[in-house]
């Protein structure tokens, strides 16, 4: 159970939340998911990331949503300069049927 008032400190903060929608190519769902997990595992080790979720739809297994929460703009910029993000970003064309949307 959540203690009374436990959520209030979090509500006093402003976070940057990014939702990234991805549509994998037919047959590339598992390979793309593997790349997402590898990127996520590295990303959650960054100091500026609050959380990083990967969601795959049940009805359309090709559709993924990445939910990224950052402490601030600098943390988001820093994440986008990491080797694991650059690698992930470069492989998206290989596995996605259309550009990601935010």
N, C-alpha and C positions, 0 to 999 in steps of 0.2 A: 504494500500500500504506500502511496505517496504521502509524505508528511505534509501537514498543512503549511503552506507557505514555501514548500520546496521548489515550486516552479517559478516563483517570483524573481529570484536572481537571474534566471535565464531570460525571462521576459524583459528585463531591464537592459539587455544587450541587443544590439543590432547585428544581424548576420547577413551574409550574402548567400542567397539560395539560387542554385542554377539547376534547371531541369533540361536534360539533353535527350531528345528523342532520336532513336536510331532504328532503321529498318534494314535488317540483314538480308543479304541475297539468299534466294532459295537454296537450301543445302549448306549454307555457311553459318547457320545458327550456333552450332556447338563451337566452332572455331572462333567466332566472334565473342561468344560468352567466355571462352578461355582467355582471350586477350583482355576482356573487360575485368575479369577477376585478377589477372596479373597486374593490371594498372591500378585497380582498387587496393590490392594488398600493399603496393608501394605508396599509394597516395595517403592511406590512413596513417602512415608513419610520419607524415609531414606535420610540423607543429601548427600550421595555420588552418588545417582542415578539421572541422568539427565532426562531420560524418560524410560518408560516401556510400551510397546505396546503388545496387544494380537490381533492376526489376525487369523480369521477362513476362510478357502477357501469357495467360493460359490459352486464350482463344486464338491468338495470332502469335505463334512462337517466334516469328521473325521480328516482332516489335519489342524493343528494349527501351527502358528509360533509365538514365543515370541521374541520380539526385545527389548533388554536391552542395555541401554547406561549408562556408568559409567564415573565419572570424572577421576578415576585412578584405578590402580590395587588393592590398599588397599580397596577402596570402594567395589570392586567386591568381594574380600575375606570377607569383613565384612558382605556383603549381604548374602553370603553363610553360615554364622554362625548364622543368625537370626532364632528365633523360627518359624516364618512363612515360611521361605524357607525350613527349616529342615522338617516341617510338609508336605509342598508341595512335596518335594523330596521323602518322604517316601510313599506318596499315589500314585505316578506315576505308579508303577507296577499294581496297582488295575485298573486303567483306560486306560493305554496305551497298544497297541498291540505289540509294539516293543520299544527298548530303544531310548531315545531322542538322536538326533544328533546335534552337534554344528558346 
